[in-house]
Amino acid sequence: MNKILSFCVYFSLAIFLILIFPKFLKSGEIVDRVLAIVEDEIILQSEVEVFAQMYAIQLKIDPRVEPEKYDEIRRQSLEQLIEQYVLLAKAIEDSIEVTEEEVDMVLEQQINDYIQQFGSQEEMEKNLGFSVKKLKNLYREDVRKKGMVDKFRQKKMEEVKITGEELEEFYNTMRDSLPEMPDRYEISYILKAELPGDNLRRRALEKAGMILQKIKEGADFSEMAKEYSDHEVTSSNGGVIGFIKRGDLMKSFEEAAFALEPGEISDIVETPLGFHIIRALEKKDDTMNVQHILIEITKSEEDDAEIANFLMEIKKRAESGEPFEELAKEYSDEPDAKKTEGKLGWIYLENIQPEFEAFNQILPYLTVGEISEPFKTNFGYFIVKLNDKIEKHILTLEKDRETIEQIARAQKSNDEFLRFLEDAKKEVYIEIKDPL
């Protein structure tokens, strides 16, 4: 339930728009050219068009239907790109760094999202026309630069402080415009995504072991793949993936595959997709033709019932006096549970992400101290304890000083950042080569 870094959104939209870009334009309509130079960076018309399309999609404006509005969006896109490169220049000047680990995290997250959208890595690469390695190489530098800008912006924002006098003045000026605070809930939760004792993983591993044993006893690999493999893309053709090179697939899969000689069969190999049995077919230079059998770790309705029943027992133990926090540390599948003790803190239902919509149907009906029945989301089953609740109300300094201070500080930060940006534009070299 953690927030994604803002430049993840930039990366995702940029790739999407670059890929669909030709669909929005007439053939030969654009001859790419340099529109502006900011320090050592150039801004191409193609880059402006990509971002203009991004904003047009967000505003639901069709360039072919409303060309005047789209032209204005293009001009705004150029200005915003200039501002981004001005901030990049200032970030470099301020020695802002984005580590390779941070870049890798963003790239991995976005590529995994694409794999889920297309159903498999093979389908993603087929539809996008790029291998995973190529995608990473294409967008690594863009992600790094955007990360530098985001870090620099955040640093400038965090430098802004607000005094008590400024807070009082802000409240007296804006009190009639301040939003009504919605209901707010302080909660703890226990997430159970897997069966107790990791039964799902054990069962899948046992199935993979059974298949491998049959192959060792003489069963045809291709026929076993057709009968048992859970990989929809390759199961029908006997599990044949085709020629792969290093960097194309998941590291554990590749290491096992490239350790084989043609005709050899691997032991069971685990990847995020499940358990694989791999057979090497042919080696050619630095590539390997392989086939595989995949056994996914999947749940049945009976498994769901078992997880829900397990959480019911945890709920009963908590209601009998065992500390909910200790139970969360011991049993929750949330990675940070041992550190957070299952505490999520204060939340607003309006801010809950769509995948956690079930919380909206649970929290309003709990009383303080009550623990919910187990309920299902896309991430697994939850039980939630309502620790405290604040009813919706008009903001006042007496009750909501911290919240009002956050609003005031955000406004001051934004105002000061805009002033900084205008000053920075005067200090950074900018040349408009071809205005839109």
Helices and strands as residue ranges (DSSP letters): H 6-20, G 21-24, E 34-38, E 41-44, H 45-59, H 67-93, H 100-118, H 121-128, H 132-158, H 164-174, E 180-181, E 184-192, G 196-198, H 199-216, H 221-228, H 232-235, E 240-245, H 251-258, E 269-271, E 274-284, E 287-295, H 301-319, H 324-331, H 337-340, E 343-348, G 349-351, G 354-356, H 358-362, G 363-365, E 375-377, E 380-390, E 393-394, H 397-427, E 430-432
